[in-house]
């Protein structure tokens, strides 16, 4: 999630890329017929994700889950007998890089769908290129409502929106008997500010008072001045609207200045889960590794068998694993061309999911119909369902 000026630069680059797209795309791609498979019959999906840079850990988590799902799909006959393979490009989850990656994928006639990017800030500037190339951009991790709301038929996501998540969070906090909160949020136009506005709007409706809200950046190492302001009024709880790595630093510094009440924030990812001061934190979750559901535990066991050195299976791996299966279901329903994939996404219904149980996509929103959240608490480095 970068600064507003950076996004503006990426948007300009996207515009230039679109102007030149016709010159680098084949006529078949422009007609939506590309991506039917390579000469050997393999169906290729592209992955735009961070392999380097500050978000590389997420790219690695996605890759591990994708590769596991591809192995399983191919072992079970692929897509109507065709093998599935992935082509990875390093976007660094940077808007400038994601635009270049989009142009490359659109110009590759083998690609029938693209996963990514990690962040909405990187995905949204690239969307016009995918739309122009009639190539489905499956931003499975993109929670910004604008990714689909302001996108075209080619933008789809299985992530619950930021708005829905933080309306739910405000309601849940109030139900715990909490009346006042101190708050920090990522001061980014594409994610943090919309998250804060959603939380603030709901808080005002339900009588949850925000005693102080401080905008911060995930590139900072010292949050203590902002935290001191946010807790000066001794709120009943503290809320951070951000990601795992910045939340890990914030909760540690929050405890260091003496605030010991419940922390609502963080993510199910290794840097936060392993932070001692994060113990007892509460978040809304779509997936938890400890869920006793048979399908969830089958996935967890398979992941641990393939990657025995990984210490946790998080929502990031689960979301990518589900996404691969949704893409396969769409290809089976509509065909493996770009046009077929788009048609298939409009038909996705009751696909088994380790995140939601099953996934049915709503063609009017291009997101999951009726997603559900579970309150979870970090206990002993593991997220478990909260009472």
SULTAFEN-V712909 format. One record per residue. N is the residue number from 1. OMEGA is omega in whole degrees, 0 to 359 (999 if undefined). D_LAST is the distance of its C-alpha to the last C-alpha in Angstrom with 2 decimals. Layout:
N OMEGA D_LAST
N OMEGA D_LAST
//
This chain:
1 188 32.83
2 182 36.21
3 185 38.10
4 180 39.54
5 180 43.05
6 179 42.07
7 179 40.65
8 178 43.85
9 180 45.93
10 180 43.98
11 177 44.40
12 178 48.12
13 178 48.25
14 180 46.53
15 178 49.20
16 181 51.95
17 180 50.44
18 180 50.39
19 181 54.03
20 187 54.94
21 183 52.76
22 182 55.49
23 185 57.68
24 180 55.24
25 177 53.76
26 178 55.60
27 180 56.68
28 179 54.48
29 183 51.36
30 178 52.37
31 178 52.63
32 185 49.16
33 181 50.62
34 175 49.83
35 181 47.37
36 180 48.62
37 180 48.67
38 182 50.90
39 180 54.23
40 177 52.59
41 180 50.24
42 175 47.07
43 183 44.53
44 169 43.50
45 176 40.41
46 175 40.43
47 174 37.66
48 185 37.83
49 180 35.60
50 171 35.88
51 175 37.61
52 179 38.72
53 189 37.76
54 180 34.59
55 184 32.42
56 181 33.92
57 179 30.79
58 177 29.24
59 178 32.47
60 178 32.38
61 178 28.84
62 184 30.00
63 180 33.20
64 181 31.68
65 177 29.50
66 184 32.44
67 176 34.79
68 181 32.62
69 178 32.34
70 178 36.09
71 182 36.92
72 181 35.01
73 182 36.54
74 178 40.02
75 181 39.71
76 173 39.05
77 178 42.04
78 177 41.02
79 182 41.63
80 177 44.17
81 179 45.80
82 177 45.70
83 176 44.02
84 176 41.42
85 182 41.80
86 171 40.40
87 183 42.41
88 171 40.69
89 183 41.82
90 177 40.67
91 189 39.72
92 188 38.09
93 181 35.77
94 183 38.56
95 180 39.86
96 181 43.44
97 182 42.89
98 177 40.79
99 178 43.70
100 178 46.14
101 180 43.92
102 180 43.68
103 180 47.45
104 181 47.87
105 180 45.58
106 180 47.18
107 180 50.54
108 185 49.64
109 179 50.65
110 187 48.59
111 181 45.22
112 180 43.67
113 176 40.24
114 171 38.64
115 171 35.06
116 15 33.98
117 178 33.92
118 185 30.84
119 175 30.91
120 181 31.81
121 177 34.34
122 184 36.18
123 188 35.85
124 178 37.01
125 180 40.44
126 186 41.15
127 180 40.28
128 179 43.78
129 178 45.32
130 178 43.22
131 179 43.96
132 179 47.65
133 180 47.64
134 182 45.85
135 182 43.30
136 175 39.62
137 185 37.44
138 180 34.02
139 188 31.82
140 181 28.72
141 188 26.98
142 185 28.36
143 179 25.90
144 182 28.57
145 183 29.30
146 181 32.98
147 177 33.18
148 185 33.30
149 181 34.06
150 177 37.19
151 180 37.95
152 177 40.05
153 184 39.60
154 178 39.49
155 181 36.17
156 178 33.03
157 172 29.45
158 175 26.32
159 172 24.21
160 185 22.13
161 175 24.01
162 182 23.40
163 181 23.61
164 181 20.91
165 188 18.51
166 166 19.11
167 177 19.30
168 182 15.76
169 179 14.79
170 180 16.64
171 182 15.12
172 180 11.48
173 179 12.69
174 180 14.61
175 178 11.89
176 179 10.30
177 180 13.71
178 183 15.45
179 182 19.09
180 178 20.84
181 164 20.46
182 189 22.98
183 166 23.29
184 179 25.22
185 177 25.94
186 184 28.33
187 181 31.60
188 187 32.54
189 188 33.93
190 181 32.60
191 188 28.90
192 181 27.85
193 174 29.62
194 177 28.44
195 179 24.81
196 181 25.44
197 178 27.29
198 180 24.53
199 182 21.95
200 180 24.63
201 179 25.72
202 179 22.36
203 179 21.75
204 181 25.15
205 188 24.43
206 177 21.30
207 174 22.58
208 186 20.65
209 173 23.44
210 185 24.21
211 175 26.35
212 177 27.82
213 183 27.53
214 174 29.46
215 181 30.57
216 177 30.84
217 182 32.03
218 177 30.60
219 182 34.02
220 173 33.78
221 182 33.43
222 180 33.37
223 189 30.81
224 177 31.31
225 179 33.53
226 181 31.06
227 179 28.08
228 177 30.18
229 186 30.85
230 182 27.28
231 182 26.06
232 180 29.30
233 179 27.87
234 180 24.98
235 181 22.17
236 181 18.72
237 180 17.27
238 181 18.97
239 171 18.87
240 178 20.97
241 184 21.97
242 184 23.61
243 183 23.63
244 183 22.65
245 178 25.97
246 178 26.40
247 179 22.80
248 178 23.44
249 182 26.50
250 182 25.00
251 178 22.08
252 180 24.66
253 177 27.13
254 178 24.68
255 182 23.95
256 179 27.70
257 171 28.61
258 179 26.39
259 188 23.35
260 181 20.30
261 188 17.52
262 178 14.49
263 176 15.92
264 181 14.79
265 183 17.00
266 178 18.54
267 174 18.73
268 176 18.14
269 197 21.69
270 184 23.49
271 179 24.73
272 183 21.39
273 182 19.45
274 180 22.28
275 183 22.45
276 183 21.70
277 178 20.84
278 180 18.22
279 180 15.89
280 178 12.58
281 183 13.30
282 175 10.98
283 170 12.49
284 184 12.53
285 170 13.55
286 182 15.86
287 171 16.10
288 184 14.44
289 184 16.76
290 178 14.45
291 183 14.04
292 180 15.86
293 185 17.88
294 181 21.54
295 178 22.87
296 182 20.40
297 174 21.24
298 177 24.90
299 181 24.86
300 180 23.21
301 180 25.81
302 180 28.63
303 181 27.74
304 178 27.64
305 181 30.89
306 183 32.62
307 186 31.33
308 181 30.86
309 179 31.03
310 185 27.99
311 183 25.04
312 172 22.26
313 190 21.86
314 179 20.35
315 179 20.04
316 175 23.67
317 182 25.01
318 180 23.03
319 179 24.30
320 178 27.85
321 177 27.77
322 185 26.80
323 179 29.41
324 180 32.18
325 176 31.51
326 179 31.44
327 179 34.74
328 179 36.22
329 179 35.23
330 180 36.92
331 177 40.00
332 183 40.27
333 187 40.06
334 183 42.45
335 188 44.40
336 173 44.48
337 177 46.57
338 178 45.05
339 180 45.77
340 178 44.33
341 179 41.06
342 179 40.71
343 180 41.49
344 178 39.00
345 179 36.12
346 182 36.87
347 186 36.42
348 182 33.21
349 173 31.13
350 174 28.49
351 179 28.82
352 186 26.39
353 175 23.76
354 178 21.37
355 187 19.58
356 188 19.50
357 170 20.61
358 178 23.89
359 168 25.68
360 180 28.03
361 177 29.74
362 183 30.80
363 182 34.41
364 179 34.42
365 185 31.74
366 176 32.16
367 181 28.40
368 176 25.74
369 174 25.55
370 177 22.16
371 180 19.91
372 179 16.13
373 179 13.50
374 175 10.02
375 181 7.93
376 180 8.37
377 181 8.99
378 184 12.40
379 181 12.71
380 180 16.27
381 180 17.47
382 177 15.16
383 178 12.41
384 180 9.43
385 179 6.59
386 179 3.77
387 999 0.00
//
